[in-house]
Amino acid sequence: MSMFGSKSDGDRGDPALGATTLLAKGSRVSGNLEFKGNLEIEGEIVGNITSEDENARIRILQGGSVKGDIVVATIIVNGRVRGDLYASKHVKLAAKAVVEGNLNYNLIEIEKGAEVVGSFVYHQARTNVTQFPADSKEVSKKPS
């Protein structure tokens, strides 16, 4: 069972998702951080966190904190974040999450008890499907 009580594939720490880096409780990192794979934070990071890996995942665990922006495909928070979140795939806020910043997301999941002081900004995933303009409402005409 995962930290949040579900067994969804994205929460199991599956080795297929890449290597996992852990910042342990009591540890502190100052400066920007770039990574691939999975990053789990029980300590504190002061700086921006980014990953260009489209399968990257960051988990800020209970007791962990980040002061800076996070730009990662999948962001799971059960600790504290002071900064903006940019998730191209999925944001999950667990019950103990406290976020002071804007959430930019494609898919979002929020558990009861999570706190957000900021705005929610939805970004639709890019597809090869052309959308119809909202104001073009054609009525099909029947031949006479």
N, C-alpha and C positions, 0 to 999 in steps of 0.2 A: 504494500500500500504506500502511496506517495505521501509527501509531507502534508498535502492538503486533503487527503482522504479519498482520492479517486485514483483509478488505474489507467488514465488516458495515456496514450503512447508518448506524448510530449513531456510527461512528467516523470518517467521512469529512469532517467539517466542512461538510456540505451547507448551502448558503446558505438552503435552504428551512427550516432549523431556526432561523433568526434570525441576528441580528448576532453577531459574535464579538469579545469583549474579551480582550486579552492583557496579563497582568502580566509584563513581561519579566524575565529573569535579572538579579539585582542590585537589583531594585526591592523596596521594602518598604511595605506599607500597614498602618496600625494603626487599628482601628475596625471596626464591623460593616459588611457590604457586602450590598446588595440588587441583583439584576440580572435581566435578561431575556435570552433567547437562549442564547449559549454563553460560557463563561468559561474561559480557559486560563491556568494559573498556572505560570510558570517561576521566579518570585521568591518572596516570603514575605508571607503575610497573617496578622496577629495580630488575631483578632476572628471573630465568627460570620458565616457566609455563607448567605444565603437567597434563594430565588426562588419566587414564586407562579406562575410560568409552568409549566404542566404539561408543556411540551416542553423545558424548560431542561436544559442539560447543563454540568457542570463537569469539567474535566480538570486534575488536579494532575500536571504533567509531571515527569520525572526531574530532580532538583535543586530542584524547587518544594516549598514547605511551607506548611501551614496549622496555626495554633494556635487552635482554636475549633471550634464545632459547624458542621456543614454540613447544610442542609435544602434539597435540590434533587432534582428528579425522577430525573435520571440522574447518577451520580457515577462518574468513572473516575479511579483513583489509580495513579500510577507514581512518586510522590514520598513525602513524609512528611506525616502528619496526626496531630495530637494533639488529639482531641476526638471527639465522637460523630457518626456519619453517619446521616442519615435520607433514604433514597431511596424515593420512592413507585413508581418504575418499575424501576430497574436499578442495581446496584453492580457495577463491574468492578475487580478488583485485579490489576494487572499484576505482572510478575516483580520489579520493584524497589520495590513498594509496602511502606510500613511504616505501620501504623495503630495508634495507642495510644488506643483508645476502643471503644465499642460500635457495631456495625453493625446498623441497622434497615433491613430490605430486603423487597422483594417478589420480586425475582429477583436471584441473585448469581452471579458468575463469578470464579473465582480461578485465577491462573496459578501454576505452580510457582515458588517463590522468594518469593512475597509473605508478609509477616509481619503478624500481628494479635495484639495484646495487649488482649483485651476479649471481650465476648460477642457472639454472633450472635443477633439477634431477628427472626424471620420475621413479617411482617405480610401477611396475605392481601389481595389486591386486592378492592375492593368490587364486588359484582355485584348484579344483580337476581334472582339465583337463590337460593331459600330452601334452606338446608341442613337436613338431617334431624338431629334430636338423636341423639347417639351411642348413647344407651340405649334408643331406641325401635326395637326389632327385631321388627317384626310378621311373623308367619308367615301366609302366605295360607291361608285355610281353604277347602276344597273343599265345595260343597254336597252334602248326602247324598241 
